[in-house]
Amino acid sequence: MVSGEVRQFFVEETTTYAGTVVLHVTVRDRAGKVRWNGAAAGAARRFGRSYSAENYYETLSDAVVDATGKLLHDADFRRALVRR
């Protein structure tokens, strides 16, 4: 079982949109024993019109994709997903 929580989900608008997402993820086996526990952080930067909801959404989406990619590249996380 994979569970998680969002620890950070934020966009700051200055001259660009800068987004940060931090996910805390836990992988447990069928007995409930923790097989892996850790965090994955993602970031994104985007140019765009000021106060644009679309730019905020796209920046957050890109940051989530970045965090997910980093999580999936973690060899220990991938090993924890394999049933034994």
N, C-alpha and C positions, 0 to 999 in steps of 0.2 A: 504494500500500500504506500502510495506517495501522498504526502500532505504538505501543506506549506502556508505561509502567510506573507503578506506584503509588508515589509518593514519601512520602506520609503517609496514614495510615488509623487515626484515633485518636478515642476518645471519653473525655471526662473527666466524671465524675459529681461534682457538688457539690450545689447546691440544684436543679439541672436536669441533663439530659444535654446536653453540648455536643460535637458531632462536627465533625471537620475531615478533609477528603480533598483531597490534591493529586495530580493526574495529570500526567505529563509525556508529551506526544504528539508523534510525528513523522510527517509525510506525505511519502512518496517517490514519484517517478514510476516508470514501468516500467524505466527505465535505472538506477534506484537513487539518482538525484539528490534531495537534500532540497528539498522545495517549501515546507514549513512545519515549524517546530519551536517548541514552546512549552509552557506549563503552564496548567492550569486548576485553580482551587481552589474547593472547595465547603464550605459550612458548614450545620449544622442544630442546632436546639435543641429539646428536648422535655422535658416534665414527665412524671414517672412514679414508680412504686414503686421504692424503692431496691434495687439489685443485681438488676434484672430483665433477663434476657438479651434478652427481646423488645424492651425499650426501647433497649438497646445496638444491636441489629440494625436497628431502625427508624431510629434516629438516623444510623447509618452509611449506610443505604440512601438516606435523604433527602439526605445530604451528597453522595453520588455523583450523584444526580439533579441537584442544584444545580450541581456541577462540570461535568457533561455539558451542561446547559443553557447555561452560560456559554461552554463550548467551541463549541457550535453557533451561538451568537450572534456569535462572532468572525468578522467578514467576511473576514479574511485566511485563516483556517482553511477557511472554505467555498470560497473561490476556489481554494485549493490542491487541493481534492477534485475540481474540474472537470477532465476530461481535455482535453488540447490536442494 
